[in-house]
Amino acid sequence: MMYQDRKIHAKAKRLLSQFPVLVILGARQVGKSTFAQQLGDDWLYLDLENPTDASRVLDNSELFFEDYPHQVILDEAQSKPEIFNILRGVVDKNCTKKGRFILTGSASFELMSSVSESLAGRVAIIEMHPMSQKELNYQYTAPSKLDSDSFWSLFNQPLNASSIKSLIKIKATHSGTLTTRKAMLNGGYPEPALSDDHNFKLDWYDNYFSTYIQRDILNLYPKLDLLKYRRVVQMLSQVSNTIINRSEIARSVESSEKSIRDYLDIIKGTYFWRELPAYQTTKIKTTTKLAKGHFRDIGLNCYLQHIHNEEQLATWPRLGDLFESFVVEEIIRNVETSQARSCQYWHFRTKSGAEIDLLLEGSFGLLPIEIKYSSHTKKGQVKALQQFIDLHQLPLGIVINHCPQASRISENIIQIPVSCLF
């Protein structure tokens, strides 16, 4: 498979020039290893899950790092947590030198605890997602720059009253829902998403999920009940984009609520699942405090639900929820490669049922976003969004749907074609 540049490249290069160690986190098969080797194109690459590579580093680490004091890539570092204490000593011997080591990891709970204990202050961390539609469609030229008329340029400066005027000018790249459904089924894992072979895509997802359960999870948690864990993952694929009731899942799989909480921590920690915490505000007292969860990759979610073609997806009872998860992840993947900093993500819901699908906050400000599969959204359908904007005195809110072109719904609410994200 031909390598494609990733939009996070510029951010990674910048951080590598500022810190001795760069850690790249993300799910298996999102392209971390390839990306790391492109960043350090002439560096020594070692896979710590390979016994030969691991012994080369660890059997006599003092001699190894004397020979290779910098420009080393250590893949899947969470498999050998002792490497972090070793690296701390190596880095501290020459703490002013930057860009020395790149580490990758696909299990955040294992890797992050080691990083925080051993490499605090010496390491920069980025998360690598499955590919965004913008990356898959080759619609950017330089990873460090976004076109001025792009939807994503919105996040490069503080939001203000003129932001809507710039959004009105952006153009849709396609109309209709068929292209969207194809994109949802393809997902963002590079191999299936870039393949034109339908059977290969299905085989890839089948093998990927089996390997995830039988190898990754078994290696990390050898005493885990894999059958129940698989059932929990399958159940989550059915309720993606909802507020998760752990007690209901526990009853369904005949397990304890504590076990379900542990299973959820594992699936989150291996980058399959995202939880959006509930947004809390002193301005509204009756908000729910429960998090909302969804599969990070919609292609994998569709596969686990046995949705294999556009026709099945078009008639799927929960198509709107799947579409919302798809858009939320597209937004997060792209915002994190923009110039925005300190980004946080929430959902908002009151106890009376009023809700906003996604709230983004960062250096650009606070932006509420509603997501609808329909082709047009009327003013009466965004009352909760309008009230939230007015109450918090925000410059704008956005609705993302399948409208043919950007247009105002109200003075400070604009609807944007989903294809503008592509």
C-alpha positions as CSV (number, residue, x, y, z in Angstrom):
1,M,0.0,0.0,0.0
2,M,1.3,3.4,-0.9
3,Y,2.1,5.7,2.0
4,Q,0.0,8.8,2.3
5,D,1.0,11.9,4.3
6,R,-1.0,12.4,7.4
7,K,-2.3,15.8,8.5
8,I,-0.7,15.4,11.9
9,H,2.7,15.4,10.3
10,A,3.5,19.1,10.9
11,K,2.4,18.9,14.6
12,A,4.5,15.8,15.1
13,K,7.6,17.4,13.6
14,R,7.2,20.5,15.7
15,L,6.9,18.5,18.9
16,L,9.9,16.3,17.9
17,S,12.0,19.5,17.7
18,Q,10.9,20.6,21.2
19,F,11.1,17.4,23.2
20,P,13.6,14.5,23.5
21,V,10.9,11.9,23.2
22,L,7.8,11.8,21.1
23,V,5.1,9.2,21.9
24,I,2.5,8.3,19.2
25,L,-0.6,6.6,20.6
26,G,-3.4,5.0,18.7
27,A,-5.3,1.8,17.8
28,R,-3.6,-1.0,15.9
29,Q,-3.3,-0.6,12.2
30,V,-4.0,3.2,12.1
31,G,-0.6,3.7,10.6
32,K,1.6,4.6,13.6
33,S,4.6,2.5,12.6
34,T,4.6,3.8,9.0
35,F,4.2,7.3,10.3
36,A,7.0,7.0,12.8
37,Q,9.3,5.7,10.2
38,Q,8.5,8.6,7.9
39,L,9.2,11.1,10.7
40,G,12.5,9.4,11.3
41,D,13.2,8.2,7.8
42,D,16.8,7.2,8.5
43,W,16.4,6.2,12.2
44,L,16.9,2.8,13.7
45,Y,13.5,1.0,13.9
46,L,12.9,-1.7,16.5
47,D,9.6,-3.5,17.2
48,L,9.5,-4.3,20.9
49,E,6.9,-7.0,20.3
50,N,9.5,-8.8,18.3
51,P,11.6,-10.9,20.7
52,T,14.8,-10.3,18.7
53,D,14.4,-6.6,18.7
54,A,13.4,-6.5,22.3
55,S,16.4,-8.5,23.5
56,R,18.7,-6.2,21.4
57,V,17.5,-3.2,23.4
58,L,17.0,-4.8,26.8
59,D,19.6,-7.5,27.3
60,N,22.3,-4.9,27.7
61,S,20.6,-1.6,27.5
62,E,23.6,0.4,28.7
63,L,25.7,-0.7,25.7
64,F,22.8,-0.4,23.3
65,F,22.1,3.3,24.1
66,E,25.8,4.0,24.2
67,D,25.8,2.9,20.5
68,Y,22.4,4.5,19.7
69,P,22.0,7.5,22.0
70,H,19.4,9.1,19.6
71,Q,17.4,8.6,16.4
72,V,15.7,5.4,17.6
73,I,12.1,4.3,17.0
74,L,10.7,1.9,19.5
75,D,7.4,0.4,18.3
76,E,4.7,-0.9,20.6
77,A,6.5,0.3,23.7
78,Q,3.8,-0.7,26.1
79,S,4.8,-4.4,25.6
80,K,8.1,-3.7,27.5
81,P,7.3,-1.1,30.2
82,E,10.8,-1.4,31.7
83,I,12.0,0.6,28.7
84,F,10.7,3.8,30.2
85,N,12.9,3.8,33.3
86,I,15.9,3.0,31.0
87,L,15.0,5.9,28.7
88,R,14.7,8.3,31.6
89,G,18.4,7.8,32.5
90,V,19.4,8.0,28.8
91,V,17.6,11.2,28.2
92,D,18.8,12.8,31.4
93,K,22.4,12.3,30.4
94,N,21.9,14.9,27.7
95,C,18.6,16.6,28.6
96,T,19.1,19.5,26.2
97,K,19.1,17.5,23.0
98,K,15.7,17.2,21.4
99,G,14.2,14.8,18.9
100,R,16.0,11.7,20.1
101,F,13.4,8.9,20.4
102,I,10.0,8.1,18.9
103,L,7.8,5.6,20.8
104,T,4.5,4.2,19.6
105,G,1.8,2.4,21.6
106,S,-1.6,0.9,21.1
107,A,-2.7,0.5,24.8
108,S,-2.9,3.9,26.5
109,F,-3.6,2.7,30.0
110,E,-0.3,0.7,30.0
111,L,1.8,3.2,28.2
112,M,0.5,6.4,29.9
113,S,1.1,5.2,33.4
114,S,4.7,4.3,32.5
115,V,5.2,7.7,30.7
116,S,3.8,9.7,33.7
117,E,6.0,7.8,36.1
118,S,9.3,7.9,34.1
119,L,9.3,10.5,31.4
120,A,7.2,13.4,32.7
121,G,8.5,16.7,31.3
122,R,10.7,14.8,28.8
123,V,8.0,13.6,26.4
124,A,5.4,15.0,24.0
125,I,2.3,12.9,23.2
126,I,0.1,12.8,20.2
127,E,-2.8,10.5,19.3
128,M,-3.0,9.1,15.8
129,H,-6.6,8.4,14.6
130,P,-7.8,6.4,11.7
131,M,-7.6,8.4,8.5
132,S,-10.1,11.3,8.1
133,Q,-12.0,11.7,4.9
134,K,-9.9,14.8,4.1
135,E,-6.8,12.6,4.1
136,L,-8.4,9.7,2.2
137,N,-9.7,12.1,-0.5
138,Y,-6.3,13.8,-1.1
139,Q,-7.9,17.2,-0.6
140,Y,-5.1,18.9,1.1
141,T,-1.7,19.7,-0.3
142,A,0.5,20.6,2.7
143,P,0.0,19.0,6.0
144,S,1.0,22.2,7.8
145,K,-1.6,24.4,6.0
146,L,-5.3,24.5,5.6
147,D,-7.0,26.3,2.7
148,S,-8.5,29.6,3.8
149,D,-11.9,28.6,2.5
150,S,-11.8,25.2,4.3
151,F,-14.2,24.4,7.1
152,W,-11.2,23.4,9.2
153,S,-9.6,26.9,9.1
154,L,-12.5,27.9,11.4
155,F,-10.5,26.5,14.3
156,N,-7.3,28.3,13.7
157,Q,-8.4,31.6,15.4
158,P,-11.0,32.7,17.9
159,L,-14.6,32.4,16.8
160,N,-16.4,35.7,16.3
161,A,-19.4,37.3,14.5
162,S,-17.6,37.1,11.1
163,S,-17.1,33.4,11.3
164,I,-20.5,32.7,9.8
165,K,-19.6,34.9,6.8
166,S,-16.6,32.8,6.1
167,L,-18.5,29.6,6.5
168,I,-21.2,30.7,4.0
169,K,-18.5,30.7,1.3
170,I,-17.3,27.1,1.6
171,K,-18.5,24.7,-1.1
172,A,-19.8,21.2,-0.8
173,T,-17.7,18.5,-2.5
174,H,-20.6,16.3,-3.2
175,S,-24.4,16.2,-2.8
176,G,-26.7,13.4,-1.7
177,T,-26.2,10.6,0.9
178,L,-24.7,7.8,-1.2
179,T,-21.1,9.2,-0.9
180,T,-21.5,9.6,2.8
181,R,-22.8,6.0,3.3
182,K,-19.8,4.7,1.3
183,A,-17.4,6.7,3.4
184,M,-19.1,5.4,6.6
185,L,-18.7,1.8,5.4
186,N,-15.1,2.3,4.4
187,G,-14.1,3.7,7.8
188,G,-10.7,5.2,8.4
189,Y,-8.3,2.3,8.8
190,P,-5.9,2.8,5.9
191,E,-5.8,-0.7,4.4
192,P,-9.6,-1.3,4.0
193,A,-10.4,2.3,3.4
194,L,-7.9,2.6,0.5
195,S,-8.8,-0.7,-1.1
196,D,-11.3,-1.1,-3.9
197,D,-11.9,-4.7,-3.1
198,H,-15.1,-5.2,-1.2
199,N,-14.3,-8.7,-0.1
200,F,-10.9,-7.7,1.1
201,K,-12.5,-5.0,3.3
202,L,-14.7,-7.5,5.0
203,D,-11.9,-10.0,5.4
204,W,-9.7,-7.3,6.8
205,Y,-12.2,-6.3,9.5
206,D,-12.9,-9.9,10.3
207,N,-9.2,-10.7,10.9
208,Y,-8.6,-7.4,12.6
209,F,-11.3,-7.9,15.2
210,S,-10.3,-11.5,15.8
211,T,-6.6,-10.6,16.2
212,Y,-7.6,-7.7,18.6
213,I,-9.4,-10.2,20.9
214,Q,-7.2,-13.2,20.6
215,R,-3.8,-11.5,20.6
216,D,-3.8,-7.9,22.0
217,I,-6.4,-8.4,24.8
218,L,-5.2,-11.9,25.7
219,N,-1.6,-10.7,26.0
220,L,-2.6,-7.7,28.1
221,Y,-5.1,-9.5,30.3
222,P,-4.5,-13.2,30.2
223,K,-7.1,-13.9,32.9
224,L,-9.9,-11.9,31.1
225,D,-13.0,-13.8,30.1
226,L,-12.6,-13.3,26.4
227,L,-16.0,-14.7,25.5
228,K,-17.8,-12.1,27.7
229,Y,-15.5,-9.4,26.6
230,R,-16.3,-10.1,22.9
231,R,-20.0,-10.0,23.8
232,V,-19.6,-6.7,25.5
233,V,-17.8,-5.2,22.4
234,Q,-20.6,-6.6,20.2
235,M,-23.3,-5.1,22.5
236,L,-21.5,-1.7,22.4
237,S,-21.7,-1.7,18.6
238,Q,-25.4,-1.9,18.9
239,V,-25.8,1.0,21.3
240,S,-23.0,3.3,20.0
241,N,-23.8,7.0,20.3
242,T,-26.0,6.6,23.4
243,I,-25.6,7.1,27.1
244,I,-24.4,3.7,28.2
245,N,-26.2,1.9,31.0
246,R,-23.6,-0.4,32.5
247,S,-26.2,-2.3,34.6
248,E,-28.2,-3.3,31.5
249,I,-25.1,-4.6,29.7
250,A,-24.1,-6.5,32.9
251,R,-27.5,-8.3,32.9
252,S,-27.3,-9.1,29.2
253,V,-23.9,-10.7,29.4
254,E,-24.5,-12.2,32.9
255,S,-21.6,-10.3,34.5
256,S,-21.1,-7.8,37.3
257,E,-21.3,-4.1,36.8
258,K,-17.7,-3.8,38.0
259,S,-16.6,-6.2,35.3
260,I,-18.4,-4.1,32.7
261,R,-16.7,-1.0,33.9
262,D,-13.4,-2.8,33.6
263,Y,-14.3,-3.9,30.1
264,L,-15.2,-0.4,29.1
265,D,-11.9,0.9,30.4
266,I,-10.1,-1.7,28.3
267,I,-12.0,-0.9,25.1
268,K,-11.4,2.8,25.6
269,G,-7.7,2.2,26.4
270,T,-7.2,0.3,23.2
271,Y,-8.8,3.2,21.2
272,F,-11.9,1.4,20.0
273,W,-14.3,3.4,22.0
274,R,-14.7,7.1,22.9
275,E,-16.6,8.6,25.8
276,L,-17.9,12.1,25.5
277,P,-18.4,13.5,29.0
278,A,-21.5,15.5,29.8
279,Y,-21.0,19.3,29.6
280,Q,-21.8,20.9,33.0
281,T,-22.7,24.6,33.2
282,T,-23.9,26.7,36.2
283,K,-26.3,28.4,33.8
284,I,-28.4,25.3,33.5
285,K,-29.0,23.2,36.6
286,T,-30.9,20.3,35.1
287,T,-28.2,18.7,32.9
288,T,-27.4,15.0,32.9
289,K,-24.0,14.0,34.2
290,L,-23.7,10.7,32.3
291,A,-21.2,10.3,29.5
292,K,-22.2,9.3,26.0
293,G,-20.1,6.7,24.1
294,H,-19.5,5.6,20.5
295,F,-17.2,3.5,18.4
296,R,-14.3,5.6,17.1
297,D,-14.3,4.0,13.7
298,I,-17.6,3.8,11.9
299,G,-16.4,1.2,9.4
300,L,-15.6,-1.2,12.3
301,N,-18.9,-0.4,13.9
302,C,-20.8,-1.2,10.7
303,Y,-18.9,-4.4,10.3
304,L,-19.7,-5.6,13.8
305,Q,-23.4,-4.8,13.1
306,H,-23.2,-6.9,9.9
307,I,-23.8,-3.8,7.7
308,H,-21.9,-4.6,4.5
309,N,-23.3,-2.4,1.8
310,E,-24.9,1.0,1.1
311,E,-28.4,-0.4,0.8
312,Q,-28.3,-2.1,4.2
313,L,-27.0,1.1,5.8
314,A,-29.6,3.2,4.1
315,T,-32.4,1.3,5.8
316,W,-30.7,0.7,9.1
317,P,-33.0,1.7,12.0
318,R,-30.2,3.6,13.8
319,L,-28.6,5.3,10.7
320,G,-28.9,8.7,12.4
321,D,-26.9,7.6,15.4
322,L,-24.2,6.0,13.2
323,F,-24.0,9.2,11.1
324,E,-23.6,11.3,14.2
325,S,-20.7,9.1,15.5
326,F,-19.1,9.3,12.0
327,V,-19.3,13.1,12.0
328,V,-18.1,13.6,15.6
329,E,-15.0,11.5,14.9
330,E,-14.3,13.4,11.6
331,I,-14.5,16.6,13.5
332,I,-12.2,15.4,16.3
333,R,-9.6,13.9,13.8
334,N,-9.3,17.2,11.9
335,V,-9.5,19.7,14.8
336,E,-6.6,17.9,16.4
337,T,-4.5,18.5,13.4
338,S,-5.4,22.2,13.1
339,Q,-3.7,25.1,15.0
340,A,-6.2,24.8,17.8
341,R,-4.9,24.0,21.3
342,S,-6.3,22.6,24.5
343,C,-9.2,21.0,22.8
344,Q,-12.0,19.3,24.8
345,Y,-15.1,17.5,23.6
346,W,-18.5,17.0,25.3
347,H,-22.1,16.2,24.7
348,F,-24.9,18.2,26.3
349,R,-28.3,16.9,27.5
350,T,-30.8,18.2,30.0
351,K,-33.0,16.0,32.1
352,S,-36.0,17.1,30.0
353,G,-34.4,15.7,26.9
354,A,-33.0,18.8,25.2
355,E,-29.6,18.0,23.7
356,I,-26.7,19.1,21.6
357,D,-24.6,16.4,19.9
358,L,-21.2,17.9,20.3
359,L,-19.6,20.8,22.2
360,L,-16.0,21.7,21.2
361,E,-13.9,24.0,23.4
362,G,-10.3,25.1,22.7
363,S,-8.2,28.1,21.8
364,F,-11.0,29.0,19.3
365,G,-13.7,29.3,22.0
366,L,-16.8,27.2,22.6
367,L,-18.7,25.8,19.6
368,P,-21.9,23.8,19.8
369,I,-22.7,21.5,16.9
370,E,-25.8,19.6,16.0
371,I,-25.6,16.7,13.6
372,K,-28.6,15.5,11.4
373,Y,-28.8,13.1,8.6
374,S,-31.5,15.0,6.8
375,S,-31.0,17.4,3.9
376,H,-32.5,20.5,5.5
377,T,-32.9,21.6,9.1
378,K,-35.6,24.1,10.2
379,K,-35.4,26.7,12.9
380,G,-37.8,24.8,15.1
381,Q,-35.5,21.8,15.1
382,V,-32.7,23.6,16.8
383,K,-34.4,25.2,19.8
384,A,-31.9,23.7,22.3
385,L,-29.0,24.8,20.2
386,Q,-30.4,28.4,20.0
387,Q,-31.1,28.5,23.7
388,F,-27.6,27.3,24.5
389,I,-26.0,30.0,22.2
390,D,-28.1,32.8,23.7
391,L,-27.5,31.7,27.3
392,H,-23.8,31.5,26.8
393,Q,-23.6,34.5,24.5
394,L,-21.7,32.6,21.8
395,P,-21.0,34.0,18.3
396,L,-22.4,31.0,16.4
397,G,-23.6,27.4,16.4
398,I,-23.4,24.9,13.5
399,V,-25.7,22.2,12.1
400,I,-24.0,19.6,9.9
401,N,-26.4,17.7,7.6
402,H,-26.8,16.9,3.9
403,C,-27.9,20.3,2.7
404,P,-26.7,21.2,-0.8
405,Q,-24.9,24.4,0.3
406,A,-24.2,26.3,3.5
407,S,-27.0,28.6,4.6
408,R,-28.2,30.4,7.8
409,I,-31.0,28.8,9.9
410,S,-31.0,31.8,12.2
411,E,-28.9,34.9,12.7
412,N,-26.2,32.9,14.5
413,I,-26.8,29.3,13.4
414,I,-25.6,28.0,10.1
415,Q,-26.1,24.6,8.4
416,I,-23.1,23.1,6.7
417,P,-23.1,20.2,4.1
418,V,-21.3,17.2,5.6
419,S,-19.2,17.0,2.5
420,C,-17.5,20.2,3.6
421,L,-15.8,18.0,6.2
422,F,-14.4,15.9,3.4
